[in-house]
Amino acid sequence: QVQLVESGGGLVQPGGSLRLSCAASRSIFSILLMGWYRQVPGNERELVATITSGGTINYAESVKGRFTISRDSAKNTVYLQMNSLKPEDTAAYYCNAVVVSTKRYDYWGQGTQVTVSS
């Protein structure tokens, strides 16, 4: 099992930056895939960025060039650096961890709100 604790959300003006953190309860190298998703009320949860245990990174087209996913294995933490934020980035952001043993298990954090507004 994996517990995920997110932090770093808040209110920021358009063009500003925020960094989200996701602390995992076990070594992130034992987790196949970690990532960030976001959700606006009434919409489906959408992928923002993912990183595999081997370091392969994937971004949604809408955030490429603005967001950066990274990790600190010593802290079992994954980060999402968000720059040049736009009002349409406003959403609840969720950390996700995928573990595969006999089957796939998905774990989610509690979510952190990001609001981009002037």
Secondary structure, 3 states (H helix, E strand, C coil): CCCEEEECCEEECCCCCEEEEEEECCCHHHCCEEEEEEECCCCCCEEEEEEECCCCEEECHHHCCCEEEEEEHHHCEEEEEECCCCHHHCEEEEEEEEEECCCEEEEECCCEEEEECC
